[in-house]
Amino acid sequence: MAGAELIGREELAEIQELFSHEKVNLYRYGGGNYKAREFEERFADYMGVKYAHAVSSGTAAIHSALAGAGIGSGDEVITTAWTFIAPVEAISALGAIPVPVEIDETYHLDPAEIEKAITPATKAVVAIPMWAPPKMDEIAAICEKHGLTLIEDAAQALGATYKGRKLGTIGKVGSFSFDAGKTLHTGEGGIIVTNDREVYDRAAEFSDHGHMHISGLPRGKDPRRAKGLNLRLSEVTASIGLAQLRKIDHILSRSKENKKKIKEAIRHLGNISLRPFSDESGSQGDTLIFCVRDREAALQFEAHLMERGFGTKILPEALDWHYAGVWSHLLPEYDRYRGVDLETLWPKTGAMLRSSICLNIPVLMDNETIGKLAEAIITGAEKIG
């Protein structure tokens, strides 16, 4: 999957060079860091932002981004009912209240649902692009109208754009993940990006026990103004990130090319609906989503694909971590969800997800495999009638 497919000698060479400098700790007493700072600078350059701060995971990234944006106890944070649970966990961990809302036809936050969910306690909106851009103009306009902070958890969408702007750079702060299923893979790891120095400073402090990282002051002598956690990135992880970042253009171009070939081969099918986009040219290429008539047809389609060696990705059956309707271990902590059947709160989202097929498009997929996958989709469509 994306960068994980390309781990090799380049990553090993970066690690070997790191060890030749004997610096394997991010904030090394008496010396500062080496690879992590370089990775942050190169990532900021790639994203076209002033600041980037690397952390230990994608969850740590959205946690730090939220903290950096000032999200705290009692704040309501609107987000999507379809996402991996990490951003909702991060909202909750800060004492804020997650408010998932229905998705629209693009499988993203529905701007109309955002408007309906706003209350005097609403502090922010977390837009979560699932491999493609949401309707960012409309979402940004709503945030501006109501004085809300727009945050982008773009963990699934590194390299994707919206009208020429990289996702993660449109809101006040953005976050990314580098786990095995993401564009770049470092084992674990994440990063935040922003053009706001105050957000950057507070996010960096939050991820390092509150250390304020004031230039000229030795570590341990610096002051602190807020509590934090240890969410630091290791120098070894940063080394892998540097090698992976050099491969990002290849990753994006190959995956987009592969996806285009598959879509062209199946576009004629009348009983599947390919996912619509707010800006298809800006979408990532590693995931293909289409909808069929109902859940029964989706499960039949999924079984057909798996028989031919093509596993599905998240949809239709693997929803247990990616849909608000199943977060009964977390949401009932809040009064608004206590004693409520969560499945009844987002009926459109639940129905869409359970009637959709989601497929991974590997970077290293060759033309023969592309042809076999396209043929499996065509015969699957024939089977469901």
RODO-2510 file (C-alpha; in nm, 4 decimals, decimal comma):
residues 385
     n   res          X          Y          Z
     1     m     0,0000     0,0000     0,0000
     2     a     0,1632     0,3204    -0,1269
     3     g     0,4931     0,3961     0,0501
     4     a     0,4946     0,0637     0,2322
     5     e     0,5424    -0,1062    -0,1045
     6     l     0,8662     0,0833    -0,1667
     7     i     1,0606     0,0394     0,1566
     8     g     1,4131    -0,0562     0,0556
     9     r     1,7792     0,0360     0,0357
    10     e     1,7216     0,4108     0,0404
    11     e     1,5551     0,3947     0,3825
    12     l     1,8327     0,1706     0,5158
    13     a     2,0974     0,4114     0,3888
    14     e     1,9357     0,7002     0,5787
    15     i     1,9326     0,4951     0,8997
    16     q     2,2963     0,3957     0,8547
    17     e     2,3932     0,7571     0,8048
    18     l     2,2031     0,8506     1,1208
    19     f     2,3995     0,6020     1,3271
    20     s     2,7247     0,7382     1,1943
    21     h     2,6343     1,0648     1,3708
    22     e     2,5432     0,8884     1,6979
    23     k     2,2234     1,0902     1,7312
    24     v     1,9171     0,8727     1,7707
    25     n     1,7142     1,0918     2,0066
    26     l     1,4951     1,3766     1,8870
    27     y     1,5935     1,6216     2,1622
    28     r     1,9475     1,5072     2,2409
    29     y     2,0918     1,6731     2,5478
    30     g     2,3762     1,8970     2,4435
    31     g     2,3149     1,8613     2,0717
    32     g     1,9613     1,8932     1,9425
    33     n     1,8217     1,6797     1,6637
    34     y     1,9400     1,5987     1,3169
    35     k     1,7160     1,3807     1,0973
    36     a     1,3830     1,4892     1,2472
    37     r     1,4539     1,8558     1,1873
    38     e     1,5630     1,7841     0,8293
    39     f     1,2489     1,5796     0,7701
    40     e     1,0299     1,8594     0,9072
    41     e     1,1982     2,1189     0,6879
    42     r     1,1713     1,9100     0,3727
    43     f     0,8109     1,8206     0,4461
    44     a     0,7221     2,1866     0,5009
    45     d     0,8863     2,2700     0,1682
    46     y     0,6890     1,9976    -0,0087
    47     m     0,3626     2,1193     0,1438
    48     g     0,4411     2,4853     0,0818
    49     v     0,3937     2,5888     0,4456
    50     k     0,6053     2,7723     0,7004
    51     y     0,6046     2,5086     0,9725
    52     a     0,5943     2,1312     1,0124
    53     h     0,6296     1,9356     1,3349
    54     a     0,6822     1,5593     1,3307
    55     v     0,5375     1,3308     1,5980
    56     s     0,5104     0,9628     1,6825
    57     s     0,1902     0,8699     1,4971
    58     g    -0,1002     1,0031     1,2956
    59     t    -0,3103     0,9971     1,6122
    60     a    -0,0432     1,2039     1,7883
    61     a    -0,0503     1,4444     1,4937
    62     i    -0,4233     1,5204     1,5092
    63     h    -0,4044     1,5267     1,8915
    64     s    -0,1252     1,7861     1,8748
    65     a    -0,3000     1,9812     1,5983
    66     l    -0,6165     2,0084     1,8058
    67     a    -0,4197     2,1118     2,1136
    68     g    -0,2218     2,3635     1,9105
    69     a    -0,5476     2,5145     1,7842
    70     g    -0,6670     2,5616     2,1405
    71     i    -0,9309     2,2893     2,1553
    72     g    -1,0131     2,2037     2,5154
    73     s    -1,2683     2,1026     2,7737
    74     g    -1,6316     2,1456     2,6712
    75     d    -1,5589     2,2587     2,3162
    76     e    -1,7748     2,0951     2,0518
    77     v    -1,5860     1,9782     1,7441
    78     i    -1,7804     1,8849     1,4321
    79     t    -1,6373     1,6098     1,2152
    80     t    -1,7431     1,3327     0,9807
    81     a    -1,9318     1,0179     1,0749
    82     w    -1,6998     0,8216     0,8419
    83     t    -1,3374     0,8188     0,9465
    84     f    -1,0937     0,6064     1,1371
    85     i    -1,1654     0,6685     1,5044
    86     a    -0,8315     0,8390     1,5853
    87     p    -0,9440     1,2029     1,5398
    88     v    -1,2525     1,1376     1,7519
    89     e    -1,0347     0,9805     2,0216
    90     a    -0,8084     1,2876     2,0110
    91     i    -1,1034     1,5260     2,0460
    92     s    -1,2277     1,3246     2,3420
    93     a    -0,8833     1,3049     2,5055
    94     l    -0,8687     1,6856     2,5191
    95     g    -1,1996     1,6993     2,7040
    96     a    -1,3812     1,8293     2,3966
    97     i    -1,7026     1,6849     2,2569
    98     p    -1,6975     1,5082     1,9187
    99     v    -1,9971     1,5850     1,6965
   100     p    -1,9980     1,3527     1,3941
   101     v    -2,2328     1,4512     1,1109
   102     e    -2,3594     1,2827     0,7956
   103     i    -2,1521     1,2564     0,4807
   104     d    -2,2526     1,3801     0,1373
   105     e    -2,2309     1,2101    -0,2022
   106     t    -1,8504     1,2557    -0,2076
   107     y    -1,8193     1,0524     0,1161
   108     h    -1,7093     1,3614     0,3096
   109     l    -1,8537     1,6133     0,5523
   110     d    -2,1824     1,7462     0,4191
   111     p    -2,1669     2,1286     0,4468
   112     a    -2,5434     2,1447     0,5122
   113     e    -2,5019     1,9036     0,8042
   114     i    -2,2206     2,1154     0,9470
   115     e    -2,4520     2,4181     0,9509
   116     k    -2,7241     2,2226     1,1312
   117     a    -2,4822     2,0951     1,3981
   118     i    -2,3365     2,4330     1,5026
   119     t    -2,4187     2,5497     1,8571
   120     p    -2,2753     2,8231     2,0816
   121     a    -2,0286     2,5619     2,2124
   122     t    -1,8906     2,4731     1,8674
   123     k    -1,5219     2,5630     1,8445
   124     a    -1,3898     2,3839     1,5359
   125     v    -1,4594     2,1673     1,2337
   126     v    -1,2277     1,8776     1,1525
   127     a    -1,2470     1,7968     0,7821
   128     i    -1,1152     1,4493     0,7046
   129     p    -1,0406     1,3875     0,3359
   130     m    -1,0748     1,0172     0,2634
   131     w    -0,8249     0,9944    -0,0261
   132     a    -0,9909     1,2907    -0,1996
   133     p    -1,0933     1,6494    -0,1260
   134     p    -1,4168     1,7393     0,0530
   135     k    -1,6061     2,0529    -0,0549
   136     m    -1,3404     2,2688     0,1041
   137     d    -1,4628     2,6056    -0,0250
   138     e    -1,8051     2,5539     0,1295
   139     i    -1,6644     2,4148     0,4539
   140     a    -1,4134     2,6994     0,4864
   141     a    -1,6887     2,9561     0,4213
   142     i    -1,9052     2,8058     0,6968
   143     c    -1,6128     2,8174     0,9399
   144     e    -1,5418     3,1801     0,8535
   145     k    -1,9093     3,2744     0,8848
   146     h    -1,9382     3,1246     1,2336
   147     g    -1,5884     3,2024     1,3615
   148     l    -1,4845     2,8363     1,3780
   149     t    -1,1350     2,6925     1,3430
   150     l    -1,0940     2,4691     1,0383
   151     i    -0,8623     2,1734     1,1012
   152     e    -0,7738     1,9108     0,8385
   153     d    -0,6906     1,5580     0,9447
   154     a    -0,5499     1,4646     0,6052
   155     a    -0,3960     1,1365     0,7246
   156     q    -0,5482     0,9498     0,4309
   157     a    -0,4766     1,2161     0,1708
   158     l    -0,1131     1,3243     0,1628
   159     g    -0,0461     1,4664    -0,1828
   160     a    -0,4131     1,5200    -0,2674
   161     t    -0,5231     1,8712    -0,3637
   162     y    -0,8335     2,0870    -0,3892
   163     k    -0,8355     2,3400    -0,6730
   164     g    -0,4575     2,3332    -0,6761
   165     r    -0,4085     2,3664    -0,2988
   166     k    -0,2648     2,0746    -0,1052
   167     l    -0,5024     1,9226     0,1450
   168     g    -0,3804     1,9948     0,4943
   169     t    -0,2899     2,3543     0,4072
   170     i    -0,6374     2,5030     0,3627
   171     g    -0,7369     2,5143     0,7306
   172     k    -0,5479     2,6662     1,0222
   173     v    -0,3599     2,3398     1,0795
   174     g    -0,3387     2,0001     0,9114
   175     s    -0,2186     1,6583     1,0199
   176     f    -0,0867     1,3464     0,8455
   177     s    -0,0053     0,9848     0,9243
   178     f     0,2786     0,7625     0,8081
   179     d     0,1544     0,4175     0,9065
   180     a     0,1455     0,1197     0,6706
   181     g    -0,1718     0,2241     0,4897
   182     k    -0,0694     0,5812     0,4100
   183     t     0,1034     0,7586     0,1200
   184     l     0,4371     0,7556     0,3027
   185     h     0,5303     0,4766     0,5428
   186     t     0,7766     0,5102     0,8309
   187     g     0,6519     0,2217     1,0477
   188     e     0,4645     0,4724     1,2602
   189     g     0,4768     0,8492     1,2676
   190     g     0,2839     1,1623     1,1856
   191     i     0,3273     1,5342     1,1253
   192     i     0,1371     1,8604     1,1560
   193     v     0,1628     2,1528     0,9138
   194     t     0,0592     2,5155     0,9593
   195     n     0,1407     2,8725     0,8664
   196     d     0,0438     2,9922     1,2148
   197     r     0,3459     3,0251     1,4456
   198     e     0,1368     3,0171     1,7638
   199     v    -0,0384     2,6957     1,6593
   200     y     0,2964     2,5425     1,5663
   201     d     0,4580     2,6370     1,8966
   202     r     0,1716     2,5100     2,1073
   203     a     0,1470     2,1836     1,9117
   204     a     0,5219     2,1267     1,9468
   205     e     0,5056     2,2008     2,3193
   206     f     0,2089     1,9694     2,3667
   207     s     0,3966     1,6837     2,2001
   208     d     0,6998     1,7280     2,4276
   209     h     0,5742     1,7535     2,7883
   210     g     0,5210     2,1281     2,7525
   211     h     0,8848     2,2164     2,6725
   212     m     0,8812     2,5547     2,5005
   213     h     1,1951     2,4980     2,2851
   214     i     1,3231     2,8522     2,3256
   215     s     1,6369     2,9122     2,1222
   216     g     1,9489     2,9549     2,3337
   217     l     1,8093     2,7825     2,6415
   218     p     1,9357     2,4308     2,7216
   219     r     1,6749     2,1591     2,7485
   220     g     1,5401     2,1430     3,1005
   221     k     1,6006     2,5125     3,1552
   222     d     1,3216     2,6186     2,9198
   223     p     0,9887     2,7316     3,0688
   224     r     0,6467     2,5801     3,0113
   225     r     0,2996     2,7319     2,9819
   226     a     0,0743     2,4298     2,9297
   227     k     0,0723     2,0578     2,9994
   228     g     0,1718     1,8095     2,7332
   229     l     0,2539     1,4486     2,6542
   230     n     0,5465     1,2574     2,5071
   231     l     0,4504     1,2259     2,1407
   232     r     0,8008     1,2760     2,0027
   233     l     0,9236     1,1245     1,6782
   234     s     1,2376     0,9109     1,6860
   235     e     1,5360     0,9964     1,4706
   236     v     1,5207     0,6468     1,3184
   237     t     1,1631     0,7065     1,2072
   238     a     1,2571     1,0471     1,0655
   239     s     1,5368     0,8832     0,8673
   240     i     1,2883     0,6519     0,6981
   241     g     1,0638     0,9510     0,6354
   242     l     1,3369     1,1369     0,4487
   243     a     1,3870     0,8489     0,2068
   244     q     1,0126     0,8020     0,1635
   245     l     0,9534     1,1709     0,0945
   246     r     1,1873     1,1525    -0,2038
   247     k     0,9542     0,8890    -0,3511
   248     i     0,6260     1,0752    -0,3093
   249     d     0,5910     1,2040    -0,6666
   250     h     0,6460     0,8531    -0,8014
   251     i     0,3951     0,7085    -0,5519
   252     l     0,1270     0,9591    -0,6441
   253     s     0,1746     0,9433    -1,0195
   254     r     0,1794     0,5633    -1,0365
   255     s    -0,1257     0,5170    -0,8156
   256     k    -0,3241     0,7783    -1,0114
   257     e    -0,2247     0,6161    -1,3392
   258     n    -0,3285     0,2710    -1,2146
   259     k    -0,6623     0,3988    -1,0860
   260     k    -0,7364     0,5784    -1,4124
   261     k    -0,6840     0,2578    -1,6105
   262     i    -0,9250     0,0666    -1,3875
   263     k    -1,1901     0,3389    -1,3980
   264     e    -1,1731     0,3607    -1,7764
   265     a    -1,2275    -0,0146    -1,7983
   266     i    -1,5382    -0,0160    -1,5769
   267     r    -1,6933     0,3237    -1,6493
   268     h    -1,9523     0,1685    -1,8813
   269     l    -2,1116    -0,0411    -1,6077
   270     g    -2,4673     0,0729    -1,5459
   271     n    -2,5338    -0,0865    -1,2081
   272     i    -2,2440     0,0617    -1,0135
   273     s    -2,2027     0,4300    -0,9297
   274     l    -1,8467     0,5553    -0,9201
   275     r    -1,7747     0,7938    -0,6372
   276     p    -1,8263     1,1588    -0,7395
   277     f    -1,5651     1,4211    -0,6518
   278     s    -1,5498     1,7873    -0,5590
   279     d    -1,2214     1,7954    -0,7554
   280     e    -1,1303     1,4621    -0,9147
   281     s    -0,7998     1,5878    -1,0517
   282     g    -0,6879     1,6481    -0,6949
   283     s    -0,7851     1,3079    -0,5579
   284     q    -0,5351     1,0434    -0,4583
   285     g    -0,5028     0,7311    -0,6657
   286     d    -0,4654     0,4545    -0,4106
   287     t    -0,8356     0,3950    -0,3460
   288     l    -1,1338     0,3253    -0,5725
   289     i    -1,4879     0,3558    -0,4325
   290     f    -1,8172     0,2749    -0,5993
   291     c    -2,1712     0,2181    -0,4798
   292     v    -2,4151    -0,0623    -0,5638
   293     r    -2,7883    -0,0931    -0,4959
   294     d    -2,7824    -0,2131    -0,1322
   295     r    -2,5847    -0,3914     0,1388
   296     e    -2,6799    -0,7377     0,0155
   297     a    -2,5422    -0,6584    -0,3302
   298     a    -2,2280    -0,5068    -0,1776
   299     l    -2,1587    -0,8174     0,0309
   300     q    -2,2150    -1,0382    -0,2747
   301     f    -1,9816    -0,8169    -0,4760
   302     e    -1,7188    -0,8270    -0,2003
   303     a    -1,7307    -1,2077    -0,1857
   304     h    -1,6931    -1,2244    -0,5637
   305     l    -1,3851    -1,0009    -0,5561
   306     m    -1,2259    -1,1931    -0,2702
   307     e    -1,2743    -1,5214    -0,4547
   308     r    -1,0599    -1,3690    -0,7288
   309     g    -0,7904    -1,2521    -0,4896
   310     f    -0,8924    -0,8879    -0,4452
   311     g    -0,9723    -0,7913    -0,0893
   312     t    -1,1843    -0,4874    -0,0127
   313     k    -1,0661    -0,1914     0,1941
   314     i    -1,2901    -0,0717     0,4806
   315     l    -1,6175    -0,1096     0,2864
   316     p    -1,8686    -0,2660     0,2932
   317     e    -1,8076    -0,5013     0,5860
   318     a    -1,4967    -0,3711     0,7632
   319     l    -1,6680    -0,0730     0,9245
   320     d    -1,6032    -0,1476     1,2884
   321     w    -1,3505     0,1318     1,3386
   322     h    -1,4533     0,3748     1,0668
   323     y    -1,8181     0,4594     1,1318
   324     a    -1,9694     0,6637     1,4144
   325     g    -2,2585     0,4197     1,4453
   326     v    -2,0267     0,1593     1,6004
   327     w    -1,8387     0,3848     1,8438
   328     s    -2,0446     0,2684     2,1416
   329     h    -1,7299     0,2396     2,3548
   330     l    -1,6623     0,6145     2,3244
   331     l    -1,9587     0,8340     2,2290
   332     p    -2,1944     0,7338     2,5149
   333     e    -1,9561     0,9127     2,7524
   334     y    -2,1420     1,2247     2,6379
   335     d    -2,5003     1,3048     2,7363
   336     r    -2,6174     1,3576     2,3785
   337     y    -2,5342     0,9970     2,2870
   338     r    -2,6216     0,8212     2,6152
   339     g    -2,9069     0,5735     2,5834
   340     v    -2,9356     0,6377     2,2078
   341     d    -2,9002     0,3747     1,9372
   342     l    -2,6043     0,5281     1,7539
   343     e    -2,7013     0,3604     1,4289
   344     t    -3,0122     0,5817     1,4140
   345     l    -2,8150     0,9077     1,4246
   346     w    -2,6431     0,8806     1,0857
   347     p    -2,8780     0,6747     0,8652
   348     k    -2,7571     0,8175     0,5341
   349     t    -2,3930     0,7537     0,6194
   350     g    -2,4596     0,3995     0,7387
   351     a    -2,6603     0,3129     0,4280
   352     m    -2,3990     0,4606     0,1918
   353     l    -2,1090     0,2809     0,3537
   354     r    -2,2807    -0,0558     0,3643
   355     s    -2,3692    -0,0393    -0,0039
   356     s    -2,0235     0,0718    -0,1184
   357     i    -1,7131    -0,1126    -0,2323
   358     c    -1,3701     0,0289    -0,1484
   359     l    -1,0611    -0,1116    -0,3201
   360     n    -0,6921    -0,0490    -0,2651
   361     i    -0,4903     0,0401    -0,5770
   362     p    -0,1258    -0,0557    -0,5152
   363     v     0,1586     0,1508    -0,6563
   364     l     0,3276    -0,1620    -0,7882
   365     m     0,0184    -0,3053    -0,9557
   366     d     0,1185    -0,4141    -1,3062
   367     n    -0,0993    -0,3999    -1,6170
   368     e    -0,1855    -0,7695    -1,5978
   369     t    -0,3168    -0,7323    -1,2435
   370     i    -0,5010    -0,4139    -1,3387
   371     g    -0,6733    -0,6086    -1,6154
   372     k    -0,7665    -0,8908    -1,3777
   373     l    -0,9117    -0,6480    -1,1229
   374     a    -1,1125    -0,4661    -1,3898
   375     e    -1,2453    -0,7994    -1,5172
   376     a    -1,3365    -0,9034    -1,1600
   377     i    -1,5340    -0,5804    -1,1180
   378     i    -1,7124    -0,6295    -1,4493
   379     t    -1,8116    -0,9887    -1,3704
   380     g    -1,9087    -0,8840    -1,0182
   381     a    -2,1413    -0,6220    -1,1607
   382     e    -2,2956    -0,8845    -1,3861
   383     k    -2,3490    -1,1162    -1,0903
   384     i    -2,5496    -0,8673    -0,8855
   385     g    -2,7677    -0,7860    -1,1885
***
